[in-house]
Amino acid sequence: MVTSALKPVAHLLLIGGLIYLVLLLYVYLNQSNMIYMPDVPSRQVGTSPQAIGLSYEDVELVTKDGIKLQAWYLPATQARGTLLFLHGNAGNISHRLDSLQLFHNLGLNTLIFDYRGYGNSAGKPDEAGIYQDAETAWQYLTEVRGIPPGEILLFGRSFGGAVAAYLAELHPALGLILESTFTSVPDMAAALYPWLPVRSLTKAHYDTRSRLASIEIPVLVIHSPDDEIIPYDHGRTLFELAGEPKRFLQLQGDHNYGFMKSLEAYRAGWDEFIEACNRYSNRSRPSPEDVDREGKVSTPIDLAPIDRGRVESEPIDSGAIYSR
């Protein structure tokens, strides 16, 4: 029997246990709203590239399960490659005009699209569906526009990095850029809620970490020590796990605007990586002189990675995850 002296303690423990169970139930049932934030700052597509003087095509993508997605394709003059832009977990394509201008200035064709449930795209977001959305965008570039896979750069910012890594594991793209990206959703949840068994509760995984070992294209990891949303050590871990060739670009500034704080150096880092990817891609293809009559490569091909082992470490100038 519980003595009268212990009854208050037992009562407090019971209340604490009930509160803990309610929190567990809340996190489990509400996790979708904590990952997908299409209404922050707004779901409305309020502008277009035309507002900043960029030509573009308004494209409708249709996934295998019949979901219609809005996308913009922005052509560049004498393009150096084509960028498939996987944005963060908040807002929509109209909130990325500053980035679209930057990539246009770098000489990249760009395809950016809204995931299901974002902007003017139909449907409701979930992990399997968003992967399907990304695959649909890839097929649009390769099959509809006829762009060779080896000319496509996969770029994911924050949440979008996990989606870009998914594509990079499946397709021989020109390169992969992970900017301010987490290692996985369970890792992020454990950091945010260390007092909850969130690894057992998470339904979405977006496991960037596990995909890197099988990705065989050049990788650029970009992160800032000042990132207040995705810890810097996530970026460092992804870089360490990535195979060669790889580079690390250290930003200054917060999660959403670190790339704008030192724009010129950020642009230079991109420019160097694009050039390095194209050099690496050309080295990977044997010339006619290197192939004998039986189709075998007779001369070794220089597959030296991009600055092997070198880390580009010079600074270039809630519970919910919000990213641009």
N, C-alpha and C positions, 0 to 999 in steps of 0.2 A: 504493500500500500504506500501511496505517496503521503508523506507527513505534511502537516499543515504548513510547515516552514518551507517545504520544497514546492508546494503548489504554485506559488507565483512564478518560480523559475520554470516549472513545467509548462505553465500557461504561456510564458514568453517564448519558450522554445517551440511550442505548437504554432503560435502566431507567426514566428520567424520562418518555420517550415512551410506554412501555407503561403506566405509572401514569396518565398523562394520558388515554390511550385507554380505560382501565378506568373512569375517572371519567366520561368522556363517555358510555360505555355505561350506567353506573349511573344517571346523571341521565336519560338518554333512556328507559330501561326503567322507572324508578321514579317518574317525574314525576306519575303519577296519585296515588300515595300521598302525595306532597308537597303536592298541591292539596286532595284530599278527605280529611278526617280525621273521619269519623263516630264513631270510637271514643275521641275526645279531648273531654272527659274520660271519656265512656261513651256507648255506643250505646243503653243502656237508657233507656226513657222512665219515669223514676222517680217522677214526680209529675204534677199537673194543675192547671189554674187553680182548681179547687175548693179546693185546699189554701190558697189565699190569699183565699178568699171570693168568687171570680168565677164567674158563671154562664157556661156554654159548651156548645157542641154538638161532639161528636166526629164528625168528617166523614170519609168515605172518598172520595177522588178517584181516578178511573180515567183514565189517559192514553190517547191514541190507540193507543199500542203495547201497551196492556193492563197497564201497571204500576199497582199499587194504592199510593196514598200516604195517609198519615195527616195529617189537618189538624184544627185547632181553630178554631171560629168563636165569637167572643166579642161578643155584642151590647151596645150602650151605650144608655142611656136618653136620648131626644132627641138622637140622634147628629148630629154636625156633619159627618160623612163616614165613609167606610169605608176602612180601611187594609189593604193587602195587604203583609204583612211577609215579606221575603226575608232569611233569616238568614245568618250567616257559614258558613264552610267546616268548622267543627268542632261537635261535639255535636249536639243535637236541640232540638225545640220545648220540651221540659221544662226546658231550661236558660235560658229567656228569660222567666221569670215576672215578674222585676222590670220588664222592658220592657212586658209585657202589662198590668201594673198601671198603669204610667205612661200608656199610651195609653188605657186605660179611663177614667182620671181626666181625660183631655183630651176625653172625649166622643166617642171614635171606636169604631165597630164595627171589629173586627180579625179578619182571617183569616191564620193562620200555618200553614205546612205544612212537612213534612220532605221534602227532595229524595229521589229514588230512592237507596236504599242507606243512608239515614240513619234513625235511630230505628226505628219500626215500618214504615217504607215499604219496599216490595220493590225489587228490581232492583239495578243497579250504576251509580254515577254516571259521567257523561261530559257534555261540553259540550252536544251536541245534545239529549241526554235531559233535562238540567236545564232547558234552554229550553222543552222540551215540558212539563215539570212546571209551570213558571211559567205557561205558556199555559193549561194545564188549570185552574189556580187562578183565573186571570182569567175564564175561561169559566164557572166555577162561580159567581162573584160576579155576572156580568152576565146569564147565561142561566138559571141555576137559581134564584138569589135575586132576579133582576130588578133589580139595582142599576145605575143609569145609569153609563156610563163616566166622565162628568164629575163623579161624586161619589166616585171612588175615588182615593186617594192611594197611590202606589207608593213603598215604603220598602225600601231595601237597605242593610244594615250590612256593611261590609267586602266580602268576596266577593259577598254578596248585592246590592251596588250594581251590579255588572256585569249581573246578571240583571234587576234592576229597570230598568236603562237599556235592555235588550233589549225589555222590554215597552213602555216609554215611547216607543220609536221606532215601535212598531206601533199603539198605541192612544191615543186622546185622553183621557187620564186627567186628574184634577183637578190633580195636581202630582207631582213626583218629588223624593225626598229621598235623597241619597247620603251616607252616614255612614262616614267612615274607609275610603274606597274607593280602590282602585288604578286607574291609567290603563289597564293591560292586564297580562296574565300575562307576556308577553315583557318588558315594561318592568320588572316586579318581578324576574323571573329574571335579567335583565341587571344589576340592582342587587345581587342576592345573589351572583351568580357572574360578576363582570366578566372573569374570566380564562378563561371558557368561551364558545364560540359558541352560547349558549343560544337566541338568537333563531331560529336555524336548526333547533334541536332541539325546541322546544315544539310539542306537538300541540294543546293547548288555548290559546285566545287570550283569551276574555272581554274583548273590546276595548271598554271603556267610553268611551275617548277618541274613537274614530271615530264613535260613535253620537250624541254630543251635538249635533253640528251640525244634525242633522235633527229634533231633539226640540223641539217648539214649545209645551210647557207650562211653567208655572213650575218652577224648579229651586232647591232648597236644598242646598248642599254644606256638610257638617259635618266638621271635622277638627281634630286637636290637634297643635301643634308637638312635643309630648312623645310622640307615637305612635312606639313602638319597632319596630313591625312594618311598617306601611304608611307610608312617608315622607310628611311634611307637604306636600312639593312636589307630590305626586300630587294631593292635594286642591286645592291652588292651581291646578294645571294644568287640572283638570276645571272649576273655576269659571271660569277665563279662556276655556275653549272653549265653555262653555254659552252659549246665546243668552238674550236678555232674554225675560221677566223672571227675575231670579235673585237669590239671596242667598247670602252666605257666613257661617257661624257658627263661630267659633273656640272650641274646647274647651280645657280644661286637663286633664292626666292622660294615662294610658297608653291603649293601643289598646283593651283590653277593658273598662276601667272609667272611662274619661274622662267618659262621659255621666253617671256616678253621682257623680263627685267634686263637681260643682256642680249638683246636680239641679234646684234651683229655677230657676236661670237657663236651664238646658237646656230645662226645661218651658216657660218663658216664650218661648224662641225658637221652639219648636214651635207654641205657641198663636198667636203672631203670624203665622207662616207659614200656618197653617190659615185664619186670618181673611183674610189677603191673597189666598190662592188662591180663596177663595169670592168675594171682591170682584172679583177679576180674571175669574173665570168668569162672574159676573153682568154685568160690563161687556161681555164678549164676545158676549152674547146680545142681539139687538135687541128692544126692546119693541114691542108692536103699533103704537104711535104712530109708530115709526121706520120702518115698512114700508109702502110705497105699494101700490096695487091690483095692480101687476104683480109684487109680491113683492120689489121692490128696496128696499134700505135708503136712505131719503131723508134721514136725519139721521146725521151721523158718529157712530160709536160710540167712546167713550173707551177706547182700548186701552193706556193708559199702564201700563207695567210696574210690578212691585213695586219701589219704591225704585230706579228705573233708575240703574245705575251705582254704586249705593251698596254698599259692602262692610261687612257686620256684623262688624267685626274686634275688638270688645271681648271679652276673655276671658269665657267663661261657665263662671262657676264651676258555629343550626339551619338553616336553609334552608327550613323549612316555615312556612307561613302559618297562624297559629291565631287565630281571631277568634270573638267571641260574636255 
